[in-house]
Amino acid sequence: MSESERPDRLSGREITIEDIRALSGPATPHFALQIRNRIARLVGDLPADHPVRAEGDREMQRLTALANHSGEPRGSG
């Protein structure tokens, strides 16, 4: 999966909550940080109180946590 975004997703139409969910829904730990970065670019220019920005922020937090819990324990327990 590439972190680059299709130009038509970034211009010409408003980003929706469904766009955020479509990106983040099938996330696996392996790709979680790449998807988080794509969402950050999509919502980065939206005001902090915008509902799509709020959903994007929640999903970015979830994806960060998902990446940190990949099922591969590291270090001493």
C-alpha positions as a printed NumPy array, in Angstrom:
array([[  0.   ,   0.   ,   0.   ],
       [  1.322,   3.387,  -0.921],
       [  1.   ,   6.446,   1.27 ],
       [  0.402,   8.613,  -1.781],
       [ -3.151,   9.74 ,  -2.28 ],
       [ -5.075,   9.989,  -5.512],
       [ -5.305,  13.674,  -6.507],
       [ -9.05 ,  13.419,  -7.101],
       [ -9.563,  12.569,  -3.427],
       [ -7.756,  15.705,  -2.324],
       [ -9.506,  18.245,  -4.52 ],
       [-12.838,  18.796,  -6.143],
       [-15.048,  17.434,  -3.391],
       [-15.467,  17.592,   0.342],
       [-13.96 ,  14.795,   2.425],
       [-16.635,  12.836,   4.303],
       [-16.727,  10.692,   7.419],
       [-17.364,   7.736,   5.111],
       [-14.057,   8.474,   3.338],
       [-12.27 ,   8.239,   6.692],
       [-14.067,   5.014,   7.598],
       [-13.363,   3.478,   4.198],
       [ -9.648,   4.091,   4.677],
       [ -9.38 ,   3.028,   8.296],
       [-11.887,   0.18 ,   8.505],
       [ -9.811,  -2.618,   6.992],
       [ -6.571,  -1.509,   8.699],
       [ -4.141,  -4.121,   9.936],
       [ -1.282,  -3.45 ,  12.356],
       [  1.204,  -3.69 ,   9.51 ],
       [ -0.393,  -0.853,   7.518],
       [ -1.917,   1.183,  10.356],
       [  0.686,   3.96 ,  10.331],
       [  0.518,   4.394,   6.56 ],
       [ -3.263,   4.7  ,   6.727],
       [ -2.95 ,   7.119,   9.655],
       [ -0.678,   9.319,   7.537],
       [ -3.139,   9.299,   4.647],
       [ -5.972,  10.352,   6.96 ],
       [ -3.789,  13.104,   8.424],
       [ -3.283,  14.547,   4.941],
       [ -6.989,  14.335,   4.148],
       [ -8.163,  16.141,   7.298],
       [ -5.15 ,  18.38 ,   7.911],
       [ -6.677,  21.513,   6.385],
       [-10.073,  21.146,   8.073],
       [-10.916,  23.289,  11.13 ],
       [-10.48 ,  21.559,  14.507],
       [-14.247,  21.627,  15.172],
       [-15.203,  20.052,  11.821],
       [-16.954,  16.661,  12.299],
       [-14.795,  14.979,   9.644],
       [-11.656,  16.287,  11.352],
       [-12.898,  14.93 ,  14.695],
       [-13.535,  11.503,  13.158],
       [-10.132,  11.595,  11.487],
       [ -8.435,  12.443,  14.778],
       [-10.205,   9.547,  16.533],
       [ -9.23 ,   7.133,  13.79 ],
       [ -5.611,   8.333,  13.794],
       [ -5.426,   7.613,  17.532],
       [ -6.952,   4.169,  17.013],
       [ -4.549,   3.383,  14.193],
       [ -1.553,   4.456,  16.273],
       [ -2.686,   2.127,  19.056],
       [ -3.283,  -0.666,  16.545],
       [  0.252,  -0.301,  15.195],
       [  1.657,  -0.493,  18.721],
       [ -0.204,  -3.746,  19.426],
       [  0.797,  -5.821,  16.467],
       [  0.767,  -9.075,  18.409],
       [  4.541,  -9.312,  18.422],
       [  5.67 ,  -8.751,  21.992],
       [  8.963,  -6.939,  22.241],
       [ 11.299,  -6.391,  25.145],
       [ 11.131,  -7.995,  28.54 ],
       [  7.765,  -8.576,  30.117]])
